[in-house]
Amino acid sequence: MPELTIPRELLPRDGRFGCGPSKVRPEAVAGLARQADVLLGTSHRQAPVRNQVRRLQQGAATLLGAPEGYEVLVAVGGATAFWDAAAFGLVDERARHYVFGEFSGKFAAATAAAPWLDAPDVVDAEPGARPVATPAPGCDVQAFTHNETSTGVMQPPVRTDDALVLVDATSAAGGLAVDLTQVDAYYFSLQKGLGSEGGLTVAVLSPAAVERIERIAASQRYVPGFLDLGSALDNSRKHQTLNTPAIATTFLAAEQIEWLLASFGSLDAVVATQRAKAASIYDWAVERDWAQPFVSDPDARSLVVATVDLAETVSAAEINRVLRANGILDTDSYRKLGRNQLRIGMFPAVDADDLAAYTACVDWIVEHLAD
Ligand SMILES: *Cc1c(COP(=O)(O)O)cnc(C)c1O
């Protein structure tokens, strides 16, 4: 079959709509190139790199509105490593998990596999829906996922009891509103909402989380050195990491946070823009008779990851194949969800105009595939 060529005037300026890794702003990459000779290939124990770690820590605290006394941990390994680190260093005995997709399920699997912990208390919901948070007697951690990237469902964290509230914010941070007084550990990788690269985790920690980390670290529990949150905390206080950090990742995330604050002024202003971008996608889907939002509850529909189901007559795989051939990338459904679906990253780095161009391109493809 000859490949369809989308008319140039319909194309977005930037074709990256993936849900992770997601669009890195070219201006941030240019900024890195300008400072490359003093940062890349230099010691992470010296001031230039430590200053970037500090810039990332301070920027995250400011953007997310960290209350007085909260600390920002930076560690190697991304959210996946943090799940294991938390199973070792933050869960005392038993965790409650809200499971409504792939990522929330992975943390539950990590605590379930830990022989030193009791079996987790899992409250789940069908993909596309979200569980309701309730008190969890006997649990000392409540594990939330602010944005379930695999399904495009948001679950705002709330405190319902005395347990520590741990929130995977990997796709949420910087794009969704958060009240950190409700949260003890707001942790995230940097390659999604923060427009950077993989490899690092940032965790904004409450005094209660810090106290838990220090108590468990001083206890008899065996903890592998790489996953030891106590030593991660010690290093973070010196703007360092236990082992070598991803320096480009650090710089690009710090740059993105500064750009968000400079161009929007506050997280609330970013979220208002996200609301408008998300509405444009969901409204577009509702108006097409061959598309509809996957998430039926409008309040649960993500402002950063849109999932749009397609009618049987229209193939998402075909559409994504044509999009890719035209430089529009990565809007495939989450592989294990197995739906005829488009999944669109609408993170803060993605322009509203480009999202409008995206939907125009999909309209054009649907029209021309039918020919
Ligand atoms: C992508 C993602 C992860 C995994 O991040 P890694 O950096 O690959 O470990 C975890 N949680 C959520 C919600 C994600 O979107």
The ligand as an SDF file (V2000), in Angstrom:
LIG
                    3D

 15 15  0  0  0  0  0  0  0  0999 V2000
    6.8560    5.7210   33.4100 C   0  0  0  0  0  0  0  0  0  0  0  0
    6.3180    5.5040   34.7600 C   0  0  0  0  0  0  0  0  0  0  0  0
    7.0410    4.7820   35.7240 C   0  0  0  0  0  0  0  0  0  0  0  0
    8.3610    4.1410   35.4190 C   0  0  0  0  0  0  0  0  0  0  0  0
    9.3740    5.0880   35.3320 O   0  0  0  0  0  0  0  0  0  0  0  0
   10.8970    4.5950   35.1320 P   0  0  0  0  0  0  0  0  0  0  0  0
   11.6780    5.8640   35.1000 O   0  0  0  0  0  0  0  0  0  0  0  0
   10.9510    3.8600   33.8360 O   0  0  0  0  0  0  0  0  0  0  0  0
   11.2250    3.7460   36.2980 O   0  0  0  0  0  0  0  0  0  0  0  0
    6.4670    4.6510   36.9650 C   0  0  0  0  0  0  0  0  0  0  0  0
    5.2810    5.1790   37.2560 N   0  0  0  0  0  0  0  0  0  0  0  0
    4.5700    5.8840   36.3680 C   0  0  0  0  0  0  0  0  0  0  0  0
    3.2470    6.4620   36.7640 C   0  0  0  0  0  0  0  0  0  0  0  0
    5.0630    6.0640   35.0930 C   0  0  0  0  0  0  0  0  0  0  0  0
    4.3580    6.7660   34.1920 O   0  0  0  0  0  0  0  0  0  0  0  0
  1  2  1  0
  2  3  1  0
  2 14  2  0
  3  4  1  0
  3 10  2  0
  4  5  1  0
  5  6  1  0
  6  7  2  0
  6  8  1  0
  6  9  1  0
 10 11  1  0
 11 12  2  0
 12 13  1  0
 12 14  1  0
 14 15  1  0
M  END
$$$$
